[in-house]
Amino acid sequence: MERLPPLTELRAFEAAARHLSFKGAAAELSVTPTAISHQIRLLEEHCGQRLFRRRPRPLTLTRAGEQLFPVLRDGLEAFAEALASVRAGAASGRLRVTATNAFAARWLVPRLPRWRQLHPRLTIQLVGTDSVLDLQAGEADVAIRYARTPPSDGDAVELVRDTFHVVGSPSLVGKVRTRMRPADLARYPLIEAEWPPTDREAPNWHRWEVAARARQKAAVPRLASLAALSFREELHAIEAVIAGQGLGICSDVLIGPELAAGTLLRLSDITLPGYGFYIVHRTGHPKEASIRAFARWAQAAL
């Protein structure tokens, strides 16, 4: 086995790389910045190359430092979690999970009490964001990506695939017993969720019109031009539909409880294909066992 440098040098480098500051690392480790600088110089001598660019400021990592940092950070974290697991006699630690805002709020959060019952010592740190966090850089341990095809930034398994339905609240449309025609839908306020303009198959009112014209002999109104409300956040569009502010085209995965309870009604047989929700993680992640536990739980929670 390759001779390893002292743990004090490794901890000093990891803290300085995380803070991009010798002063911040020193405060965290309760030593002086001079001590941090000394430990890092010893580690650089062991590696045979610089790990930081010290000039000009601010402090940045060299290519060698960028290569070493994520491996060392994950290794120290896995080491700490293994020690905690041994002390507790059970799985423990923290799993940083990222998902879209809508999926986090409407699917993950309601199910987290069951997760805590099954894994009381394995904490989920949930990051709801529509930005794509970098798994390779360690911005998250596991991501639930929303995509038409499997993501390429890690090991991916499809959790579920959704379908989009035209839905409305009984408070707006009453107790509908038959499906509505497109002309009937035009009598109500319509709600639109924004999708990237590059997605030509986005499940929006324009796309629904195209699908309706392919199936209907009668004329189909230009519903996309009738949208009364438009939301950048899909989550906000769903909440507006539930509140009875208009009709929307919503994912059956995200509004499953409302469809089951009858607080949202399917108003048309014309549906649009959605995307897949993929569980993704970096290949060879040191928290592989915890990630597998999370994936099994999510699949059982469908």
N, C-alpha and C positions, 0 to 999 in steps of 0.2 A: 504494500500500500504506500502511495506517495506520502512523504512526510508533510504534515500539515503545520501551518504557522500557529502561534499561540492564539487562544480564543480571544484574548484582549485586543489583539490586532484586528481580528475579523469583526469583532463587535464595534470597534472604533470606526472601521471602514463602513460597515453597514449603516451605522447611525449618521455618519457624515454624508454618505451618499443619499440617504433618505431626506435629510434636512438640506442638503447642498450647503452645509455650513459647519465649520469646525466648532464654532461657538455654540450652535444648537446641539451638536453631538455631545459637546462637553457638558452642557447643562443637563442633558438627559442621563448621561453616565456618571454625573457628579465628579468630574475631573476637570482639569484646566484645558483650554484650547491648545496649549503647548504640548500637553500630554497626548492629545488626540493627534496632533501633527506628527509627533514622534512615533506613535504606534503605526500610523499610516506609512511613514517613510520606511519603517522596518518591513511592513507588508510589501511595499513596492520593491524593496531589495530582494525579498523572497520571490516575487513574481518576475523580477528582471525588467520591469517597465513601469512607467508612470500610470497612476490610476486616476489622478485629478489634474485638470488644468487650473493652476492657481492664479494665472495672469492671462488676460485682463479679467477683472472681476465682472460678474459674479462667478463663484466657484462652479465648475462643470466637470463632468466625467469624461475621461478619454474613452476611446473605443474599447480598450482593455477593461476600464472601469465599468462601462456599460455592459460588457459581457459578464463580468463577475457579479455585479450587484444583484440582479434578480435571482441568480442561483443561490447566492449566500443568504439573501433575505428570506427566500422560501425555506432554505435549509434550517436556518435558525428558528423560524416560525414552526416548522414541523418538529424540530427538536423540543421546543417549548411545549407544544401540544402533546407530544408523546410523554413527556415528563408529567404533565397535568393528568393525562389519561391513566398513567401508572398510579399516581397519587389517589385519583378518584375511583379507580377500579372500573371505569367505564369510559366510553367515547366522550371526548370533550374538545373544546376549542371553539373556533369561530370560522364560519364559512361566509365569505362575501359574495352575495348573489346580485346580479344585475338583470333587470327586465324592463320592458317598456312601462311607462307610467300606467297605461290602461291595464296591462296584464298584472302588474304588481298590485294595483289597487283593487281590481275586481276579481282576480283569481287567486293570487298568492296570499294576500293579507287575510282574507276570510278563512283560509285553511291553516294558517300558522299555529293556532292553538293546538291542533292535532299533532303538528310537528313537535311542539314543545312537550307534549305528553310522551311521544315516542323517543325523543332525543333531548332530554332535559339539559344535558351538559354540552350539547353542540349548538352554539348560538348562530342564528342566521342574521347577518348584517345585510339588509335589503337596500339596494340602490335602484330606485325607480328613475329611469331616464330614457329619453328617446335617442340620445347620443349612443354611439357604439363604443363602449369601453374596450381598451386594448388588453386582451387576455395575455398576450405574450409579454407585455410590460408589467403584468401583475396588478392592473387596475381593478380586477375582480378575479375571484377563483372560478366562478362558473357563471355563464350567461344564458339567459333564455332569449334567443334570437328569434325575430319574427321575419321570415323570409320565404320566398317561393321554392327555393332549392336549398339543400344543406349548406350551411356556412363553411368557409374554407379556412377559418382561422383557428381550428382546433378539432378535437374529436367531437362529433355531433351525432345526436340521436333525436329523432322526431318524437316529440311528446304528444302532440295532437294537431290536427289541421281543422281550420274553421270554415264556415260558410256564412255568407252575408244575406240577411233577410230584411225585407221592408217591414218595419214594426211601428207600433204606436201604442199609446196608453189608452185604456178604456175611458179615462177621464176626458180624453179628447175625441175619440171615435165612437164611444159607446160600446155596447156588447155586440161586436161584429160576429155574425154567424156564418157568413160566406166571405170568400176572398174578394177583394176589391179589384175593379178594373183600373188601368192606368188613369183614365179620365176621372175616376172617383178620387184617386190620390191627390189630384191637382186641386181639389176643393179644400185641402188642409195646408197649413204652414209646413214647409219642408226644411229639414235640418241637414246640413252638409258637414262632414268632417274632411279637412284638407289632407290630401295625399301628395307625395312628391310629383311634380309635373312630368318627370321622366317616366313614371309608371303608367304606361298606356292601358294597363288592365286593372287599374285601381277600382275598388268596389264603391264607386260614387254614383250619383244620380245620372250622369251622362252615360256611364257604362251600363247602368240598369236600363236606360232608354233603349240602347242598342239591343240588349237582350230581349226587351219587351217587343220591339218591332220585329224581331226575328220570329216571335211566337204568336203575335196578335195580328188578326186581320184588320181590326179597327185601328183608327189613327191613334197614335200615342203622343200625348202632349210633350212639349219640350220642358220636362220637369226640372232639368238642371238650372234653367234660367229662372225658376220660380222659388229657389231656395231663399227662405226668409232669414235664416241664421246660418252662419258658417263659423266653425271652430277649428283652430289649429290643433288643439289637443283632442284626440279621439275620446278620451275620458270625459271631457266636458260636453261633447256632442251626445254621448250616451246619457249623461245625467239630465240633459235638457229634454231628451226623448222620454225618459222615465217620468220627468216632471210634467209631461203633457204639453210641452211647448211646441211640438211639431212631430212629424213623422221622420224617421231616419232609417238608414241602411246600416245595420249593426251586426257584429260578429256573434254567432250563436255561442261561442265559447265564453265571451265576456258578459253576455246577458242571460246565461243559462238559468240562474235562479229566478229571474223575472219571467222568463218564458214558462218555467215550471209552475210558478205561482199564479200566472195569469195577469200579472201587473204590466206585462207587455204582450201584445198580440201580434202574431204573424198575419200580415194583411195581403200577401200575394204568394202565389206558388212560384213566381219567377225569382230565382236566387242567383247569387254571384259567387264564384269560387274565391276562397280566401287564400291564406298563407299557412305555412307550418310554423309551429312553435318548437324550436330546437333547443335542447339542452347541450351546451357547448363548454368544453374546458380545454386547457392547454395539455398537450400530450406530455405524459410523464410528470404530471403535477404531484407534488409531495402530499397533497391532501386527497389523493385518489380514492381512498376508502370512504372518506366523508362525502365526496362528490357522488360516488356510487350510491351511498345511502340516501342522499338527497334525490337522485334520479329515480330510485325505486319508490320512494315516498311519493314523488310527484306523479308517477305513472299509476300508482294505486289510488291517488286522490282524484282521478278523472271521474 
